[in-house]
Amino acid sequence: MHRIHKYQLTDQSGWDVIIIGGGATGLGTALDSASRGLKTLLVEQSDFAKGTSSRSTKLVHGGVRYMAQGDIGLVKHALRERGLLELNAKHLVNKEEFIIPCYDWFSVMKYLTGLTLYDWLAGKYSFGKSKFLSKKETLSLMPGIKDKGLKGGIRYFDGKFDDARLAINIAQTAIEQGATLINYMKVTNLIKNKDEVTGVEIEDAITKDKFKINGKVVINATGVFVDEILKMNNPEAKKMVRPSQGVHIVLHKEFLDSNSALMIPKTSDGRVLFAVPWHNHLLVGTTDTPLNEHSLEPRALKEETDFILKTAASYFKTKPTENDILSVFSGLRPLAAPTDSNGSSTKEISRDHKLIVSAKGLITITGGKWTTYRRMAEETVDLAIKEAGLNAAACITKDLKIHGCVTSHDESYLNIYGSDRKHIELLIKENPGFGEKLHPEFPHTVAEVVWSVRNEMAETVEDILSRRLRMLFIDAQAAIEMSEKVASILASELGADKIWEENQIKIFNTLAKGYIYHIEKKEKQAALAS
């Protein structure tokens, strides 16, 4: 089974659509394209959702902040897409109650009015009606917030999800619709015939095999890396993207002591901050820091984590400290670059997506957000069909269920697998050893690792602990403690030797240290002292 999808390449004389990038936008585009009957190939240089698409605030939302900025059209479209996602991925997208604590009566009126409009814009896709809560009701729902001066709260509803798991399920759905998807396959160059892009040159990052693949249209959906692809076509191409960094920290859930999420509508620098219950922990973020460079593993700046801790401390009864951070992770938003390249504020950069024909045979899609991935994909494939003269059916993704979609009513953490849950449970039934826990403090089992390798294209320890089980993002130290067992299971499943296994542990543990904020800080202090 190892790298089996790769070998489908040699059986193809050419593709209708070649997509570069396996994040939310690329995966959604592959699904849309394949479901219309187009011969579709997607290649991703690392693992699916390795970059921005696994590092979100875990919200499926219209964007309250964008409404405050007057971008009503973007909010309305996003709220519609939020509703469609909740219908088509019920196992992963859930309605979440959010509470805005108000410490003056003007805030009560302001936010209640704004959120009433937010509800109205959602129309038939509304998740629930916003309302004012008294001080007593607010503290009953969220006892972890400061009560001094509290007038009450505004309750509203939005969506919450697991981003990386949704990415994997979209990938599975695209494959079921006939697409070929390959992770760890890097585009090294574009194939051109004069000024027309006619395909891609690719290299398997694991086997080092190289291929030249022809396609009628190539779609550049590489997020913050779009400019690298554009420069393969034209070395003089102007930058399309200005990356913005968003940092999140993860704390023990007791800091908020609530099943509801906290929304802080205006921080000291005029931004929005969320504290969201996620995988039995508390996710707090995010920041919005303009950067001039990007990487697959961005690192949080001290001022960003300080900002999150300081803001949380002004709302939480118990102030979180650096030593309370279980994991800190950073994601880069691929925001459309402003016309003035000297602009430094991400507030001036478009949150909407940008879709352009970069050259004959090359389409670039960038910007946007997770919630609107489906609509972005539909528009991208519409343009590809038009530009390449492809014969395709109409878009069907509005009503297409995502792999795993099922409604479950019990409290098992395995619900996140949706309809695949029964297969994981069967693995344990057939081999009771697969029911062994990977860590005494977390519910994950050997069976989940086996399942991820056999059915979710996981190739490395990082794939498992970062994006399949999410442990690196929840508790980085616990993830390190699980790495040896996970590496052993992977080696057994993939037929790898002990050297590979030990190397995987070393690579992962080096990576994971960057997610442990207080350890990273102590190591730096020790280095400075010496």
N, C-alpha and C positions, 0 to 999 in steps of 0.2 A: 504493500500500500504506500510505501514511502515515496514521496514526490511523484505519485502516479499521474497527477493532473498534467505534469510537464509533458508527458509523452503524447498527449493529444495534439501537441503542436505539430509533430511530424506528419500527422494525418490530414492536415489542412492545406489546401492550395491557396487559401487567402481568406481574409475576414472582412465582414461588412464594417464592423466597428472594433477598434482597438482602444482600450481605455488605460491610461497610465494613472495609477493611484488607487489604493485600496482603503481610503477613508470613507466617511459617510457619503460624500458626493459621488465618488467613483463607483462605490458599491451600488448606490441607488441608480446610477446611470446604467450599470451593467444589468441590473434587474429590469429596468424599463426597456432597454434595448432588446434583451433576450425575450422578454415577454411579448414583444411585438413581432417576433419571428426572425430577428436579425442574428446573423452569425457573429457572436460577441466574444471577445477575449479581453480580460483584465489582468494586468500585471502590477504587482506592488513590490517595491524594493526591499521592504522589511516584512513585518507581520501586518495583517489587516488591522486598521485602527491604531497602529503603533504611535502615530503622532497626535495631532489635535483631537481626533475623533474619540479617543479614550480618556481625554483629560478635561471634559466639560464639567459644568456645575450640576449635571445630571437632571436638568430641567427640560421638559417638553412644554414650551410656553410661547405666548404671543409676544412677550417682551414689554413689561410694564414701563421700563425705562425708555424704550423707543417711543411709546405713546406720549410720555412726558415731553419728548423732544419733537413731537408733532408728526411723527412718521406713522400716521394712522393706517395707510395702505399696507405697509409692511406688517403691522400688528394684525390687521384683519386677515391677511393671507396666512400668517403664522397660526392664528387661532383655528382657522379651518383645517390646516394641516395637523395641528395638535389633535383635533377631533378624529381625523382619519387614522392617525397613528394609534390612538387609544382603541379604535375599533379593530385595526389590523394586526396589532401586536399586544393583545390583552395580557399576555403573560409577563410582559416587560414594562409596559407603560401603565402607570396607575395615577388616579386622581389623588392629589395631595392637598391637604388643608394648610394654607399659609396664614400667618398672623403678623400684622404690622402693629407693634406696640406704639401707642400715642401718648405723649407726655404734655400735650397742650390741645385745647379744643379746636384750634385752627387746623391742626394736622388731621384731626378726626374728620372734619368736613372736607378738607382737601382730598384725602385719600379715599374716602367713601364715594365722593363724587367721581373721581378718576376711575375707580374700580367698578363702579356701576356702569360707566361707559365701556370699560373693558369687557364686562359681561355681555353688554348689548352687542358689541362688535362680534362676539363669538356666535351669536344667533343660535341656530339649532344645535351647534356643537358646544354649547355652554357646559362647563363642568360643575356649575353650581352658582348660587346667588351670593354676592358679597353682602356682609352685614356688619353693623357695629356691635361690639361685645363690651359689656361693662367691665370695670376693673376686676371684679370678682370672677366673672366668666373667663376673662383673659388669663388670670393667674391660675385658675383651675385647669385650663388647657395647657398652659406653659409656665409651670411653677419655677422654672430656672431663670426667668428674667427678673430684672430689678423692678421692685414694686414702688419705690419712692418716686412720688410725683406722677405715677401712672394714672391716666384718665380712663383708659380702656384700650381696646384694640379693634382693628378692622380685619375681619376674616374674609379671605377670598380663596378661590380654588385654581390650581394649575396642575401640570403634569410632572411626574418624576419617572426616571427610567435608569436602566444600566446601559450606558453608551456602547462600551466595547462588546457586550453580549448582543445588543441589537445589531451591531455591525456584523458579527459572525452569523447571526440568523438571516440577515439580508443576503450575505454571501451564499448561504445554503439555499435560499430561495432562488437566487439568480442561477445557481447550478441546476436546480430542479427545473428551471425554465429553459435550460439548454446552454447557458453560458459556460465558458471555461475561465476559471479564476486561479491564479497562481501567486502565492506569496513568495517572498525571498527571490524575486525575479526583477532585476534592475535594468531599466532602459539606459543604454550606454550611448546611443545615438539615434537620430532620425534617418530614415531612408528617403532620399529625395530624387525626383526626376525633374531637373531644372528647378522651377520655383514651387513645384507641387510636392507635398509630403505624401509618400506612398506606403509608409510602414515604419517599423522600429527595429533596431538592433538591441538584443537583450542578452543578459548573462545571469545564469542561475547562481545566486550567492552561496548556495550550499554545495552544488556539484561542480560549479565553474563551467558548465556547458554553455555554449553560445549559440544563438539562433538569429536568423534574419526573417522577420515576419512581415508579410504584406497585408495591407488593409485599405479599404476604400475611404475610410476617414479615421483619423487619430484624435482622441479626446484627451486633453491635458487637464487632469483633475487632481493635481498633486499638492493642493493647498499652498503652504508657504514655500513650496519648492517649484511653483509654476514658472518662475523666471529662469531656472536652470534649463527646463525643457524649451522654453522660448528662445534661449540663447543657442541651443543646438540647431534651431532653424535659422536664426539670425543673430550673430554675435553682437550686433549693435542694438538689439531690441531694448526698448525702455522698460523699466521695472513696472510690473502690474500690481505688486503686493507690497504692503508695508506691515510687517508682523507686529502684533500686539501680544504681550505676555499676560496670561491669566494664571494666578497662583491659588492653590487651595491647600488647606491644612485639614487633617482628620484628628478628631478628639474622641474621647469616650463619650457615649451618648448621655451620661449623667450630667454633663454641663448644661444641657437644655432640659433634660428630664421630661421629654414630651414626644408624642407621636406626630405632632404638628411641626411644620417648618417655620422658621423665623425669617421675616424679610425686613431688612433695615433699609428704608427707602432713600435716605440721604446721609452719606458718610461725610467725614471731614473734608474730603476732596470732591464732594458732589456726586459720588457714585452710589451704586446699590450693592449691598452685601447680603448674602443668604447663609443661613445655618440650616442644613437639611438632614433629617434622619436618613441614613443610607447604609444598608448592610449591617444593621445593629450598631452603627457608630454615628458620629456627627461630622458631616462635611461642611466646612466653613470657607466661603470665598465669594467673589474672586477679586483680583486686581486687574488693572488695565494699563500696562506699561509699554509704551512704544519702544521698539527695538530696531536696530539697524542690521542685525544678523539673526540667523536662525539655525537650528540643529534638530536632530531627532530626539535629543535628550536635553531640553532646556533646563536651567537651574534657577530656583527661586532666589531673588535678591533679598538681603536681610531687611531692607526697608519695606519690602512687600509683606513678609511674614510679620514684621513689627506692626504694620498697618492693620493687618487682619486681627492680630492679638489685641491691639489697642482698641479697635472698634468693637470687637466681641466683649472685651472687658467692660465697656461702657453700657452694655445691655445685659450681660450675664450677672447673676448674683455671685457666682464663683468665678474669679478671674483666671482664665487659662494662661499658663506660662509656656515658655519655650520647651520645657521638659515634659509638658503634657502632649506635645505634638507626636502622634503615632506615625504619621506619614505626611510628607509635604511634596506636592507635585506641581509641575508647571506645564501649561499648554500654550501653543502659539496660534493665535487667530490669524487667518489669512485675509486681512482686511484689504479692500481695494485701495491702492495707493492714491493719495490726493494729487491733483494736478501740480500743486506746488510741492516739490520733493523735500522742501525744508520744513514742512508742517510737522510739528512735534506732538500735537495732541490727538489721541485716537478718537476724541469726541468729534473731530472734524472729518473722520474717515468713514465712508459708507459701510453700514451694517448689512445692506442688501447685497445680493450677488451680482457678479458681472460676467456676461457671456459674450465672447467675441470670436470671430473667425480670424485667427492669427496669421494664417496663410492658407492657400488652397490645400485642402486635405487635413488641416490642423485647426481644431476648435479648442478654446481655453475657457474653463469655467472656474471661477474663484469667488471668495467671499461667502456670504450666507451663513446659515447656522443649522444645527442638527434638525431642529423642528421642521424646517422647510426643505429637507433633503429630497423628498419625493417630487415636489414641484420643480425644484432645480433640475432634477434628473429628466423630468418630462420635457422641460424647455430645451435642455441640452440635446436630447435625442430628436426632438422636433427639428432643431436647427441642423443636426447631422443629416437627417433624412433629406432635408431641403438642399443642403450644400452638396451632398454626394449623390443625389438622385436615387436614393434607396427605395426599394419597394417594401413597405412595412405596414403592419396593421395599426389601428388606433391605440392610444395609451390605455392600459387596463389597470394601472397600479392603484387607482383610487379605491378599488374594491378587492385588491389582491391581498390575501392573508399572508403574513410573514411566517416563515418556518417556525414552528413551535406554538403558534397562536392557539391558545385554549384558555378557558376560564376555569380556574381552580379555586376551591373554597376552603382548603385547610391551611395550616400555618407552616407547612414544611418549607425550608429554605430551597428545596429542590424545585419549587414552583417556577423559579426563574428559567428552568429548562423547558417549561411548557410541555408540549406533547412528547418531548424526548425524555422527560422524567421517567416514564415507565421503562424505557430501555436501560437507563442507568440502574434502576431498581432491579431489573432482570439480571444485569451483570453481577450484582451482589448476590442475588438468589442463586445463580449458577456457580459462583465462586465466592463463598463467604469471606475469603481473605480480602476481597475488593472492598469490603465494608469497613476496613480499618481506617481510622482517622489519620489525616496527615499531620495534625497538631492537636494536642489535648484541649485547647481552648476554642477551637473552631470546628464547625461541623463537616468540613470537606473530607471526602474519602478518596481512596485509591481509585475507585470506579470512575470518578469524575476525570481523573487524569487519563485513564485508559480511554474513556469516551472521547475526550478532547483530541487525543492523538489519532484515533481511528475515524472520527467523524467531523472534527472541527479544524483540521489542518494545522494543529499545533506542532511546532518543530523543535522548540527550545524550552528550557526551564522558565525563561522570561515570558514566553507566550502563555504558559500555564499560569504562573503566579501573578502576572501583571494583567492579562486581558481575558483569560478564561475564568479564573477564580477570583480575580481582583485583589488578592491578598497584598501585593506590593503597594497598592493605593490605600489600603485600609490600615494595615499594621506592618510596616516594613521589617521590623525586627522579627516578628512571627514568620514573615515570608522567608527570611534568611534561615530560620530554624526549620522550615519545611523543605528547603532546597535540596538537601541530600536525598531525601526520600523521593522527591519528585524526579530528580535526575536519574535515580535508579530505575524507577518505573518507565521513564522515557527510554532509557538505554535498552531495557528489555523489549519494549514495544517496537523500537526502531531498529533493533539488531546492532546497536552501537557498542563499542568496546569501553573498557574502564578508563582509558585515556580521555575519550570523548566525554564520558560521564564526569570525571574530575574537572575537566576544562569548563564544562557547563556550570558546575557549582561555583567555580572561581569567577567566571564572567558575570554570573547573576549576582553574587555577593558583592562584587565590586560596584555594580550598578545600583544595588539596593542601598548601599551606604549613603548614596546621594539623596535618598528619600527619608533618611533618619536625621531630622533637623538638629537635635541637640547633640547627637554623637558627632555629626559633621562639624558642629561648632567647637566642641571640645578638642577634636583632632587638630583643627586650625589653631586653637589657642595653645595646644601643646607644641605644635610646630613653631609658632612664633616665640614661645618661651625658650625653645632649644636654640 
